[in-house]
Amino acid sequence: MSGRTGEVYRVDWLPGTDVLHGTCHCGAEHTAEDPVAMWDWMLAHPQGHDLPGDGS
């Protein structure tokens, strides 16, 4: 999506809900009901990315 190779963005729909679960190429995870909000979060890297154990 960013034009660089090796970056994988994954968005899964959680069945039975309106919730999307996104995983960025950096390993950060996020949930949202709005697909636009999900992609805005992913493409705003690294802003808004709270990685496990990074103290954010």
OpenMM code with the backbone's topology and positions (N, CA, C; nanometers):
from openmm import Vec3, app, unit

residues = "MET SER GLY ARG THR GLY GLU VAL TYR ARG VAL ASP TRP LEU PRO GLY THR ASP VAL LEU HIS GLY THR CYS HIS CYS GLY ALA GLU HIS THR ALA GLU ASP PRO VAL ALA MET TRP ASP TRP MET LEU ALA HIS PRO GLN GLY HIS ASP LEU PRO GLY ASP GLY SER".split()
positions = [
    Vec3(0.0803, -0.1198, 0.0000),
    Vec3(0.0000, 0.0000, 0.0000),
    Vec3(0.0848, 0.1266, 0.0000),
    Vec3(0.2033, 0.1170, 0.0597),
    Vec3(0.2868, 0.2361, 0.0686),
    Vec3(0.3862, 0.2458, -0.0453),
    Vec3(0.3890, 0.1443, -0.1298),
    Vec3(0.4814, 0.1459, -0.2409),
    Vec3(0.6139, 0.0801, -0.2094),
    Vec3(0.6386, 0.0470, -0.0828),
    Vec3(0.7617, -0.0206, -0.0429),
    Vec3(0.7371, -0.1699, -0.0355),
    Vec3(0.8335, -0.2467, -0.0718),
    Vec3(0.8179, -0.3913, -0.0655),
    Vec3(0.8362, -0.4408, 0.0772),
    Vec3(0.7741, -0.5528, 0.1072),
    Vec3(0.7896, -0.6150, 0.2374),
    Vec3(0.6932, -0.5673, 0.3439),
    Vec3(0.6144, -0.4657, 0.3161),
    Vec3(0.5183, -0.4177, 0.4156),
    Vec3(0.3847, -0.4849, 0.3917),
    Vec3(0.3315, -0.5472, 0.4973),
    Vec3(0.2040, -0.6165, 0.4860),
    Vec3(0.1063, -0.5552, 0.5851),
    Vec3(-0.0070, -0.5135, 0.5335),
    Vec3(-0.1151, -0.4615, 0.6157),
    Vec3(-0.2278, -0.5636, 0.6091),
    Vec3(-0.2821, -0.5996, 0.7240),
    Vec3(-0.3875, -0.6999, 0.7249),
    Vec3(-0.5076, -0.6459, 0.8018),
    Vec3(-0.6252, -0.6593, 0.7405),
    Vec3(-0.7500, -0.6220, 0.8069),
    Vec3(-0.8426, -0.7423, 0.8011),
    Vec3(-0.8874, -0.7854, 0.9178),
    Vec3(-0.9807, -0.8964, 0.9291),
    Vec3(-1.1114, -0.8454, 0.9855),
    Vec3(-1.2189, -0.9006, 0.9370),
    Vec3(-1.3517, -0.8716, 0.9905),
    Vec3(-1.3805, -0.9750, 1.0978),
    Vec3(-1.4287, -0.9304, 1.2131),
    Vec3(-1.4631, -1.0220, 1.3206),
    Vec3(-1.6074, -1.0667, 1.3001),
    Vec3(-1.6286, -1.1914, 1.2561),
    Vec3(-1.7633, -1.2407, 1.2238),
    Vec3(-1.8627, -1.2186, 1.3377),
    Vec3(-1.9843, -1.1807, 1.2990),
    Vec3(-2.0903, -1.1563, 1.3951),
    Vec3(-2.0870, -1.0170, 1.4558),
    Vec3(-1.9922, -0.9340, 1.4094),
    Vec3(-1.9797, -0.7971, 1.4614),
    Vec3(-1.9601, -0.7015, 1.3436),
    Vec3(-1.9538, -0.5743, 1.3755),
    Vec3(-1.9178, -0.4722, 1.2773),
    Vec3(-1.7736, -0.4279, 1.2977),
    Vec3(-1.6948, -0.5080, 1.3690),
    Vec3(-1.5602, -0.4702, 1.4092),
    Vec3(-1.4562, -0.5248, 1.3116),
    Vec3(-1.3625, -0.4380, 1.2763),
    Vec3(-1.2472, -0.4750, 1.1953),
    Vec3(-1.1248, -0.4801, 1.2859),
    Vec3(-1.0394, -0.5774, 1.2633),
    Vec3(-0.9158, -0.5898, 1.3396),
    Vec3(-0.8003, -0.5754, 1.2418),
    Vec3(-0.7186, -0.4740, 1.2633),
    Vec3(-0.6077, -0.4481, 1.1733),
    Vec3(-0.4744, -0.4779, 1.2368),
    Vec3(-0.3826, -0.5298, 1.1559),
    Vec3(-0.2457, -0.5537, 1.1994),
    Vec3(-0.1531, -0.4855, 1.1002),
    Vec3(-0.0707, -0.3961, 1.1494),
    Vec3(0.0234, -0.3221, 1.0664),
    Vec3(0.1484, -0.4057, 1.0429),
    Vec3(0.2268, -0.3677, 0.9435),
    Vec3(0.3516, -0.4383, 0.9142),
    Vec3(0.4480, -0.4338, 1.0318),
    Vec3(0.4326, -0.3369, 1.1218),
    Vec3(0.5216, -0.3252, 1.2369),
    Vec3(0.4776, -0.4119, 1.3541),
    Vec3(0.3586, -0.4724, 1.3415),
    Vec3(0.3080, -0.5589, 1.4474),
    Vec3(0.2037, -0.4931, 1.5363),
    Vec3(0.1856, -0.3621, 1.5246),
    Vec3(0.0842, -0.2935, 1.6033),
    Vec3(-0.0543, -0.3390, 1.5585),
    Vec3(-0.1478, -0.3438, 1.6532),
    Vec3(-0.2839, -0.3876, 1.6239),
    Vec3(-0.3833, -0.2799, 1.6650),
    Vec3(-0.4975, -0.2809, 1.5975),
    Vec3(-0.5994, -0.1784, 1.6203),
    Vec3(-0.7347, -0.2356, 1.5808),
    Vec3(-0.8413, -0.1939, 1.6476),
    Vec3(-0.9759, -0.2326, 1.6071),
    Vec3(-1.0581, -0.1084, 1.5810),
    Vec3(-1.1505, -0.1192, 1.4874),
    Vec3(-1.2381, -0.0074, 1.4525),
    Vec3(-1.3609, -0.0618, 1.3798),
    Vec3(-1.4697, 0.0117, 1.3857),
    Vec3(-1.5897, -0.0249, 1.3108),
    Vec3(-1.5916, 0.0419, 1.1739),
    Vec3(-1.5198, 0.1510, 1.1600),
    Vec3(-1.5181, 0.2281, 1.0357),
    Vec3(-1.3956, 0.1907, 0.9517),
    Vec3(-1.4159, 0.1361, 0.8306),
    Vec3(-1.3016, 0.0978, 0.7478),
    Vec3(-1.2082, 0.2147, 0.7147),
    Vec3(-1.2635, 0.3339, 0.6967),
    Vec3(-1.1800, 0.4507, 0.6662),
    Vec3(-1.0908, 0.4829, 0.7853),
    Vec3(-1.1465, 0.4776, 0.9060),
    Vec3(-1.0673, 0.5032, 1.0263),
    Vec3(-0.9567, 0.3990, 1.0409),
    Vec3(-0.9871, 0.2740, 1.0051),
    Vec3(-0.8861, 0.1684, 1.0132),
    Vec3(-0.7689, 0.1984, 0.9208),
    Vec3(-0.7975, 0.2309, 0.7947),
    Vec3(-0.6891, 0.2582, 0.6994),
    Vec3(-0.6166, 0.3871, 0.7329),
    Vec3(-0.6865, 0.4881, 0.7836),
    Vec3(-0.6190, 0.6104, 0.8271),
    Vec3(-0.5166, 0.5787, 0.9355),
    Vec3(-0.5562, 0.4929, 1.0316),
    Vec3(-0.4653, 0.4537, 1.1389),
    Vec3(-0.3437, 0.3813, 1.0811),
    Vec3(-0.3671, 0.2845, 0.9934),
    Vec3(-0.2564, 0.2061, 0.9379),
    Vec3(-0.1595, 0.2916, 0.8573),
    Vec3(-0.2112, 0.3794, 0.7756),
    Vec3(-0.1270, 0.4571, 0.6857),
    Vec3(-0.0630, 0.5781, 0.7521),
    Vec3(-0.1005, 0.6077, 0.8761),
    Vec3(-0.0424, 0.7194, 0.9502),
    Vec3(0.0831, 0.6772, 1.0259),
    Vec3(0.1386, 0.5648, 0.9920),
    Vec3(0.2524, 0.5071, 1.0623),
    Vec3(0.3655, 0.6067, 1.0776),
    Vec3(0.4271, 0.6195, 1.1913),
    Vec3(0.4060, 0.5461, 1.3148),
    Vec3(0.3111, 0.6146, 1.4116),
    Vec3(0.2513, 0.7270, 1.3725),
    Vec3(0.1605, 0.7971, 1.4632),
    Vec3(0.0422, 0.7087, 1.4979),
    Vec3(0.0097, 0.7002, 1.6269),
    Vec3(-0.1038, 0.6217, 1.6711),
    Vec3(-0.0719, 0.4751, 1.6916),
    Vec3(0.0514, 0.4348, 1.6656),
    Vec3(0.0883, 0.2955, 1.6823),
    Vec3(0.1470, 0.2733, 1.8215),
    Vec3(0.0754, 0.2013, 1.9022),
    Vec3(0.1232, 0.1641, 2.0353),
    Vec3(0.1655, 0.0189, 2.0308),
    Vec3(0.2946, -0.0042, 2.0317),
    Vec3(0.3454, -0.1402, 2.0262),
    Vec3(0.3499, -0.2011, 2.1652),
    Vec3(0.3192, -0.3296, 2.1765),
    Vec3(0.3275, -0.3960, 2.3074),
    Vec3(0.4675, -0.3794, 2.3664),
    Vec3(0.4726, -0.3346, 2.4920),
    Vec3(0.6001, -0.3232, 2.5610),
    Vec3(0.6836, -0.2017, 2.5263),
    Vec3(0.6297, -0.1063, 2.4496),
    Vec3(0.7111, 0.0103, 2.4145),
    Vec3(0.6933, 0.1263, 2.5111),
    Vec3(0.6082, 0.1069, 2.6153),
    Vec3(0.5901, 0.2102, 2.7157),
    Vec3(0.4972, 0.3214, 2.6760),
    Vec3(0.4262, 0.3092, 2.5640),
    Vec3(0.3345, 0.4146, 2.5186),
    Vec3(0.2063, 0.4114, 2.5979),
] * unit.nanometer
topology = app.Topology()
chain = topology.addChain("A")
for resn in residues:
    res = topology.addResidue(resn, chain)
    for name in ("N", "CA", "C"):
        topology.addAtom(name, app.Element.getBySymbol(name[0]), res)
